[in-house]
Amino acid sequence: MSDLNVVSISNARIPADPFVARHLIDGDWRSSTDGATFERVSPSHDAVVTVACRGNLLDVDAAISAARRAFDEGRWTATTGKDRATLLLKVADLIDRDRERIAFHETIESGKPISQAMAEIEGAADIWRYAASLARTLHGESHNSLGNDFLGLVLKEPVGVVSIITPWNFPFLIVSQKLPFALAAGCTAVIKPSEMTPATTVILGELLLEAGIPAGVANIVLGFGDPVGAALTTDKRVDMVTFTGSTAVGKAIVETAAGTLKKVSLELGGKNPQVIFPDAELDAAADAVVFGVYFNAGECCNSGSRIIVHEDIAEEFVARTVALSRLVPFGDPLDPSTKVGAIITPEHNNKIDTYVQEARATGASVPLGGKVLEVPGLRGRFYEPTVVTNVTGDMPIAREEVFGPVLSVLTFKTLDEAIALVNDADYGLSAGVWSENVHTCLEFARRALAGTIWTNTWMDGFAELPFGGVKQSGQGRELGKYGLDEFLEAKTVTMRIGKNREPWVSG
C-alpha cells in the first residue's frame, strides 16, 4: 500500500442527523401511504446519511395521476417557450446558489470526490441554461411547395407524461440531462432516482418548487425498482420512459414498456476503448487513460476501461500508465484533494474483484492493484487502482462492463486490427483514438461503432453535443437539440387553401 497515493480521513464530518427525503407529488411533500422508509449508508464513511420514504404502488399512482392531470389540463403545455425558459433559468441559478449543499449530499451518498461533485453540479446548471435556450427556439416546419391549393405544417408537440429513471453514479447530472429537456418540450414528469442516491433529486425538487413550477408538472417518487420503477414503465398513462443504467435493466424496461408501446429512450452500458498509435503524444495519452479509467472510481458508463495499444509501444506505455496510476489520490471523498473515492456497495466491490481474479486465473497479469483498498480512519469500501495486462479479447474483463477502477490492456499491429478489436463488443457508447496523423483519426472516427468518438482527448462533453450509444449501449440521445427531440412528437397538418377540390363522388 505504501506505493499508492492514499488520502486518509479528512476534517469534514458526516452530519449527526441524516437527510430526510420524501416524495414530491402534485406540488406537495408526502410520506409513503404506508409510512415505509429506508436508509442509505455512506459507502465511504459507513454511516446512515439519508432516510428516505419507500414508495409503493399507491404513491406511484398518485404521482402519475398528478402528472397526467397537469399535462391534460395544460398547466405546463399551454405556457409559452419564454415562460418555460424563464423557469429553467431560475432553476439553474438556484442550483448555482446551492451547489455546495448538493455536492455534499451527492458525495456522502455515492462516495464520489467532493471536488468532482462540485464540478458536476456546475455542469448541470449549464445544461439547464442550454435547455432554456431550446425552449425559446422550439419550432416546427412549414411546406409551401405543395401546389397552390395546399399548405403543409409540421407541429412539434410534447410527447406527454414522461417517466424519468436515473442511476446512482451521476444522480444530479443525469437527471439534469433529462428533466430540463422534457420540461422545455412541454412534458410533465415522474422521476425515480436510484434508491442509493435519492437526496440530490429531492433537493432539485425543492428548487423546482422555489422557482415556481406548477403543481404536478414534476413529481418525485422514491424507492426501489420493484415496485416503483416497474410501475413507471407499465402504466398506460405514461407516454415515455427515459432510463439510464445497466443494459440488463434497459432490456427489461423495453419488454415491460412494450405492453403499451410507449416511447423508450435508453442510455446504457459501455466497454469503451482508447486506441493508442505509436505517433501519439504519449504523456497526454497516458494522462487521459488514467483519467478515463479512474474517474468516478470507474463507475461510469463512459469509463475508458480498455486500451488497445500498438505493440511497438505497449511495454513503454503500460509502464507510464502504471507509474501515473500510483500518483492518483484515492481515499476520503470529502477531502478536496481526492480524485477517486469509494465503491457504491460491498456487493459491487466484490463484483469488481471477481473480474480481476478471474482474469489473473486465466493468464492475465496484474502489475498494479488487484485488491480491496484500505483507507486509514475510514470503514468504507474502496478498490485499488488496477491495471491488467496480457488480456485477450475473449476474456470477460475485456468484453464486459466491470464498472470499477480497472484497466484492461490489449495490443494491436495494424489499424484494421485495432478497429476490429474496438467493434468486437456488444457495446458502442464511446471510443477514443490517439494519433498525430489526422487521416488516422478520421478513418477511426468513421469506422468505429460508437455514439461518441474522441480524438486526442477523452470524456470532454458539451451541452450542445448529443450523447448516446449504439448496439447494446442504448437508443436515443441526450443533450444537444437531439435531447429535446426525444421528448417531442411530430404532427402533420395538411391544409387546403383553395376551393377547387375535385369531388370524389359526382352526383
C-alpha positions in Angstrom: 0.0 0.0 0.0 2.9 2.4 0.5 3.4 2.9 -3.2 -0.2 4.2 -3.7 -1.4 7.8 -3.0 -3.9 7.1 -0.3 -5.8 10.1 1.3 -6.7 9.4 4.9 -9.8 10.7 6.6 -10.3 14.5 6.2 -11.5 17.1 8.7 -15.0 17.1 7.2 -17.7 15.2 9.1 -20.9 13.4 8.4 -23.9 15.2 9.9 -25.3 13.7 13.1 -28.8 13.8 11.7 -29.4 12.1 8.3 -31.1 13.9 5.4 -34.9 13.2 5.3 -36.2 12.5 1.8 -39.9 12.5 0.9 -41.9 12.1 -2.3 -42.9 15.2 -4.2 -46.4 14.6 -5.6 -48.7 17.2 -7.1 -46.7 20.1 -5.6 -46.7 18.6 -2.0 -44.0 16.7 0.0 -45.5 13.4 1.1 -44.6 10.4 3.2 -45.4 7.0 1.7 -49.0 5.9 2.2 -47.9 3.0 4.3 -45.3 5.0 6.2 -42.4 2.9 5.0 -38.8 4.2 4.8 -35.3 3.0 4.0 -31.8 4.1 4.9 -28.8 5.0 2.8 -25.4 4.2 4.3 -22.5 6.2 3.1 -20.1 3.9 1.1 -17.1 6.0 2.3 -17.9 6.5 6.0 -20.3 3.6 6.8 -22.8 5.8 8.4 -26.5 6.4 7.8 -26.7 9.7 5.8 -30.2 9.6 4.3 -33.6 8.3 5.5 -36.0 8.2 2.5 -39.6 7.3 2.0 -40.1 3.9 0.4 -42.7 4.3 -2.4 -45.4 1.8 -3.1 -48.0 1.4 -5.9 -50.4 3.9 -4.4 -47.6 6.5 -4.3 -46.7 5.8 -7.9 -50.4 6.0 -8.9 -50.8 9.4 -7.2 -47.7 10.8 -8.9 -48.7 9.6 -12.4 -52.2 10.9 -11.8 -50.8 14.3 -10.9 -48.5 14.4 -14.0 -51.4 13.3 -16.2 -53.7 15.9 -14.9 -51.1 18.6 -15.2 -50.4 17.7 -18.8 -54.0 17.2 -19.9 -55.1 20.5 -18.2 -52.3 22.4 -20.0 -50.7 23.7 -16.8 -47.3 23.5 -18.5 -48.0 22.6 -22.1 -50.0 25.8 -22.6 -47.2 28.0 -21.3 -45.0 29.9 -23.8 -41.4 29.0 -24.6 -40.4 32.2 -22.9 -42.2 31.2 -19.7 -40.6 27.7 -19.7 -37.2 29.2 -20.4 -37.6 31.7 -17.6 -38.3 28.9 -15.1 -35.5 26.7 -16.3 -33.1 29.7 -15.9 -34.3 30.3 -12.4 -33.6 26.6 -11.5 -30.1 27.0 -12.9 -29.5 30.0 -10.7 -30.8 28.1 -7.7 -28.5 25.1 -8.5 -25.5 27.5 -8.5 -26.6 29.0 -5.2 -26.9 25.6 -3.5 -24.0 23.9 -5.3 -22.0 23.1 -2.1 -25.1 21.6 -0.4 -26.0 19.5 -3.4 -22.4 18.3 -3.9 -22.0 17.4 -0.3 -25.1 15.1 -0.2 -24.1 13.6 -3.5 -20.6 12.8 -2.1 -21.7 11.1 1.1 -24.4 9.1 -0.7 -22.3 8.0 -3.7 -18.8 8.0 -2.5 -17.5 10.3 -5.3 -15.0 13.0 -4.5 -16.4 16.3 -3.4 -14.3 18.3 -5.9 -15.7 16.1 -8.7 -19.3 16.5 -7.4 -18.9 20.3 -7.3 -17.8 20.3 -11.0 -20.7 18.1 -12.0 -23.3 20.4 -10.3 -21.8 23.3 -12.1 -22.1 21.4 -15.3 -25.7 20.5 -14.5 -26.6 24.2 -14.1 -25.1 24.9 -17.6 -27.3 22.1 -19.0 -30.4 23.7 -17.5 -29.5 27.0 -19.2 -28.9 25.3 -22.5 -32.3 23.6 -22.3 -33.8 27.0 -21.6 -32.4 28.3 -24.9 -34.1 25.4 -26.7 -37.4 26.2 -25.1 -37.3 29.7 -26.7 -36.3 28.3 -30.1 -38.6 25.3 -30.4 -40.4 25.3 -33.7 -42.0 23.1 -36.4 -41.9 23.4 -40.2 -44.0 24.8 -43.0 -44.2 23.5 -46.6 -45.4 25.9 -49.2 -44.2 23.9 -52.2 -47.2 21.5 -52.3 -49.0 23.4 -55.0 -51.3 26.4 -55.0 -54.1 24.6 -53.1 -52.1 23.3 -50.1 -50.1 24.4 -47.2 -48.4 21.8 -45.1 -47.4 22.2 -41.4 -45.3 20.0 -39.1 -46.0 20.8 -35.5 -43.6 19.7 -32.7 -45.6 18.7 -29.7 -44.7 17.3 -26.3 -44.8 13.5 -26.1 -46.8 13.7 -22.8 -46.1 12.2 -19.4 -42.5 11.0 -19.0 -41.1 8.5 -16.5 -37.5 9.5 -15.7 -35.5 6.8 -14.0 -31.9 7.7 -13.1 -28.9 5.9 -11.7 -26.7 6.2 -8.7 -23.4 7.1 -10.3 -24.2 10.6 -11.5 -27.6 11.2 -9.9 -27.8 15.0 -10.2 -26.0 15.3 -13.6 -28.1 12.7 -15.3 -31.5 13.9 -14.1 -30.3 17.3 -15.5 -29.6 15.6 -18.8 -33.3 14.6 -19.0 -35.7 16.7 -17.0 -34.9 20.2 -18.3 -35.3 18.9 -21.9 -38.6 17.3 -21.1 -39.8 20.5 -19.4 -38.5 22.6 -22.4 -40.6 20.4 -24.7 -43.7 20.9 -22.5 -43.9 17.4 -21.0 -44.7 16.6 -17.4 -42.7 14.0 -15.5 -42.4 11.5 -12.7 -38.9 11.0 -11.5 -37.5 7.9 -9.7 -33.9 8.4 -8.5 -31.8 5.4 -7.5 -32.6 4.2 -4.0 -28.8 4.6 -3.3 -28.7 8.3 -4.1 -32.1 9.9 -3.5 -31.1 13.1 -1.7 -29.9 15.4 -4.5 -33.0 14.7 -6.7 -35.2 15.7 -3.7 -33.1 18.9 -3.4 -33.8 19.5 -7.0 -37.5 19.1 -6.3 -37.1 21.8 -3.6 -35.5 24.2 -6.2 -38.2 23.5 -8.8 -40.9 24.5 -6.3 -39.0 27.6 -5.3 -38.7 28.5 -9.0 -42.4 28.3 -9.3 -43.1 25.2 -11.2 -46.9 24.4 -11.4 -48.1 21.5 -9.2 -48.0 18.1 -10.8 -45.5 19.1 -13.6 -42.5 17.5 -11.9 -43.1 14.7 -9.4 -40.6 12.5 -7.5 -41.3 9.0 -6.1 -38.5 7.4 -4.1 -38.0 3.7 -3.6 -36.8 0.6 -5.4 -37.2 -0.8 -8.9 -39.8 -3.1 -7.6 -42.5 -1.8 -7.4 -41.8 1.9 -8.2 -39.6 1.5 -11.4 -41.7 -1.3 -12.7 -45.0 0.7 -12.4 -43.5 3.7 -14.1 -42.7 1.6 -17.2 -46.0 -0.2 -17.5 -48.7 2.3 -16.6 -50.7 3.3 -19.7 -51.0 6.9 -18.6 -47.2 7.3 -19.1 -46.3 8.1 -22.7 -42.5 7.7 -22.5 -39.8 6.2 -20.3 -36.2 7.6 -20.3 -33.8 5.4 -18.4 -30.0 5.5 -17.6 -28.5 2.4 -16.1 -27.4 -1.1 -16.9 -28.0 -2.8 -20.2 -29.8 -5.7 -18.4 -32.3 -3.4 -16.8 -32.7 -1.5 -20.0 -33.7 -4.6 -21.8 -36.2 -5.4 -19.1 -37.7 -1.9 -19.5 -38.2 -2.4 -23.2 -40.0 -5.6 -22.5 -42.3 -4.1 -19.9 -43.0 -0.9 -21.9 -44.0 -3.0 -24.9 -47.4 -3.7 -23.4 -48.4 -0.1 -24.1 -46.0 0.7 -26.9 -44.8 3.7 -25.1 -41.7 5.5 -26.3 -38.4 4.4 -24.7 -35.1 6.2 -24.5 -32.1 4.3 -23.0 -28.6 5.3 -22.1 -26.9 2.0 -21.0 -23.5 0.4 -20.5 -20.2 0.7 -22.3 -16.9 -1.1 -22.7 -15.1 2.0 -24.1 -11.7 1.6 -25.8 -8.9 4.1 -26.3 -6.6 3.2 -29.2 -3.0 4.5 -28.9 -0.9 4.6 -32.0 2.9 4.9 -31.9 2.9 8.6 -33.2 0.6 9.7 -30.3 1.7 12.2 -27.7 2.2 9.5 -25.1 2.3 11.7 -22.0 -1.0 13.2 -22.8 -2.5 9.8 -23.8 -1.3 8.2 -20.6 -2.9 11.0 -18.5 -6.2 10.6 -20.4 -6.1 6.9 -19.9 -5.6 7.3 -16.2 -8.4 9.9 -16.0 -10.7 7.7 -18.2 -10.4 4.6 -16.0 -10.3 6.1 -12.5 -12.8 9.0 -12.9 -15.7 8.3 -10.6 -13.8 5.1 -9.5 -14.6 3.7 -12.9 -18.3 3.6 -12.1 -19.1 5.4 -15.3 -20.8 4.3 -18.5 -18.1 6.3 -20.4 -15.2 4.8 -18.4 -12.2 4.2 -20.6 -12.0 0.7 -19.2 -9.9 -0.9 -22.0 -7.0 0.4 -24.0 -5.7 -1.0 -27.3 -2.1 -0.1 -27.7 0.2 -0.6 -30.6 2.6 -3.5 -29.8 5.7 -1.4 -30.6 4.9 1.0 -27.6 2.8 -1.3 -25.4 5.5 -2.0 -22.8 6.6 1.6 -22.5 3.0 2.9 -22.4 1.9 0.4 -19.8 4.9 1.5 -17.6 3.9 5.1 -17.9 0.3 4.3 -17.1 1.2 2.3 -14.0 3.6 5.0 -12.8 0.9 7.6 -13.2 -1.7 5.5 -11.6 0.4 5.3 -8.4 0.1 9.1 -8.1 -3.7 9.3 -8.3 -5.1 10.3 -4.9 -7.5 7.6 -3.7 -9.4 7.8 -0.4 -11.7 10.0 1.6 -14.1 11.7 -0.9 -14.7 14.6 1.5 -11.1 15.7 1.1 -10.8 18.2 -1.8 -7.5 16.6 -2.9 -9.1 13.2 -3.5 -9.7 12.2 -7.1 -11.1 8.7 -6.6 -13.5 7.8 -3.8 -15.5 4.8 -2.5 -17.2 2.0 -4.3 -21.0 2.2 -4.1 -21.8 -1.1 -2.3 -20.0 -4.1 -0.8 -21.6 -6.3 -3.4 -20.2 -4.2 -6.3 -16.8 -4.1 -4.7 -16.8 -8.0 -4.7 -18.0 -8.0 -8.3 -15.1 -5.8 -9.4 -12.6 -8.1 -7.6 -14.1 -11.2 -9.1 -13.4 -9.9 -12.6 -9.8 -9.2 -11.7 -9.2 -12.5 -10.0 -10.8 -14.4 -12.9 -8.6 -12.6 -15.4 -5.5 -13.4 -13.3 -6.5 -17.1 -13.1 -6.8 -17.3 -16.9 -3.4 -15.9 -17.7 -3.6 -12.1 -17.3 -1.0 -10.2 -15.3 -1.8 -7.5 -12.7 1.2 -5.1 -12.5 -0.8 -2.8 -10.3 -3.6 -3.2 -7.7 -6.0 -6.0 -7.8 -7.5 -6.0 -4.3 -9.7 -4.1 -1.9 -8.1 -0.8 -0.7 -8.0 0.1 3.0 -8.0 3.8 3.9 -6.8 4.7 7.4 -9.5 6.1 9.5 -12.4 5.0 7.3 -14.6 1.9 7.3 -15.8 2.5 3.7 -15.5 0.4 0.5 -12.6 1.2 -1.8 -10.7 -0.7 -4.5 -7.1 -0.2 -5.6 -6.2 1.4 -8.9 -5.7 -1.7 -11.1 -4.0 -2.4 -14.4 -4.5 -5.8 -16.1 -2.2 -6.8 -18.9 -1.8 -9.9 -21.2 -5.5 -9.6 -21.7 -7.1 -11.4 -24.7 -10.3 -10.4 -26.4 -12.3 -13.4 -25.2 -11.8 -12.7 -21.5 -14.8 -11.3 -19.6 -12.7 -8.4 -18.3 -12.1 -7.3 -21.9 -15.7 -7.6 -23.0 -17.9 -6.9 -20.0 -18.6 -3.8 -18.0 -16.5 -4.0 -14.8 -17.7 -0.6 -13.6 -14.7 -0.1 -11.3 -11.1 1.3 -11.4 -9.8 -1.5 -13.5 -7.9 -1.0 -16.8 -7.6 -3.9 -19.3 -4.8 -3.7 -21.8 -4.8 -5.3 -25.3 -2.4 -4.8 -28.2 -2.6 -4.4 -32.0 -0.4 -4.3 -35.1 -2.5 -2.5 -37.7 -5.3 0.0 -37.9 -7.6 -2.7 -39.3 -6.8 -5.0 -36.3 -7.4 -2.1 -33.9 -10.8 -1.3 -35.5 -11.8 -5.0 -35.3 -11.0 -5.1 -31.6 -12.9 -1.8 -31.0 -16.0 -3.1 -32.7 -15.8 -6.7 -31.3 -18.1 -5.8 -28.4 -21.8 -5.8 -27.6 -21.5 -2.1 -26.6 -21.0 1.0 -28.6 -21.1 4.1 -26.4 -17.8 5.8 -26.9 -14.3 5.2 -28.3 -11.1 7.2 -28.5 -8.0 7.4 -30.7 -4.6 8.9 -30.1 -2.5 9.8 -33.1 -0.9 12.9 -34.6 -2.0 11.8 -38.0 -5.3 13.4 -38.9 -6.0 10.7 -41.5 -5.7 8.0 -38.9 -8.1 9.9 -36.6 -10.7 10.5 -39.3 -10.6 6.9 -40.5 -11.0 5.7 -37.0 -13.9 8.1 -36.4 -15.7 6.8 -39.5 -15.2 3.1 -38.8 -15.5 2.8 -35.0 -19.1 1.8 -34.0 -19.8 4.2 -31.1 -22.1 7.1 -30.4 -19.2 9.4 -29.5 -15.6 9.4 -30.8 -12.9 11.3 -29.0 -9.7 12.1 -30.9 -6.6 13.1 -28.8 -8.8 13.6 -25.7 -11.2 11.7 -23.5 -14.6 12.4 -22.0 -14.9 16.1 -22.9 -18.6 16.9 -23.1 -20.7 19.9 -24.0 -24.4 20.6 -23.6 -24.6 21.4 -27.3 -23.4 17.9 -28.4 -25.7 14.8 -28.4 -24.8 11.8 -26.2 -25.9 8.2 -26.5 -24.8 4.9 -27.8 -25.4 2.2 -30.5 -25.8 -1.6 -30.2 -26.4 -2.5 -26.6 -25.3 0.8 -25.2 -28.8 2.2 -25.8 -31.2 4.0 -28.1 -32.0 7.7 -28.4 -29.9 10.7 -27.5 -29.5 13.2 -24.7 -28.2 16.7 -24.8 -28.0 19.0 -27.8 -31.1 19.7 -29.9 -31.4 15.9 -30.2 -32.0 15.7 -26.5 -35.1 17.9 -27.0 -36.3 16.0 -30.0 -36.6 12.8 -27.8 -39.5 14.5 -25.9 -41.3 15.7 -29.0 -43.8 14.1 -31.4 -44.2 15.4 -35.0 -47.8 16.1 -36.1 -48.6 16.8 -39.7 -51.3 19.4 -40.6 -52.4 19.4 -44.3 -54.4 22.5 -45.2 -56.4 23.0 -48.4 -56.4 26.7 -49.0 -58.2 26.7 -52.3 -61.8 25.8 -53.1 -61.3 23.7 -56.3 -61.2 20.2 -54.8 -62.4 17.7 -57.3 -65.3 15.7 -55.9 -64.7 12.0 -55.3 -68.3 11.1 -56.0 -70.2 13.1 -58.6 -74.0 13.4 -58.3 
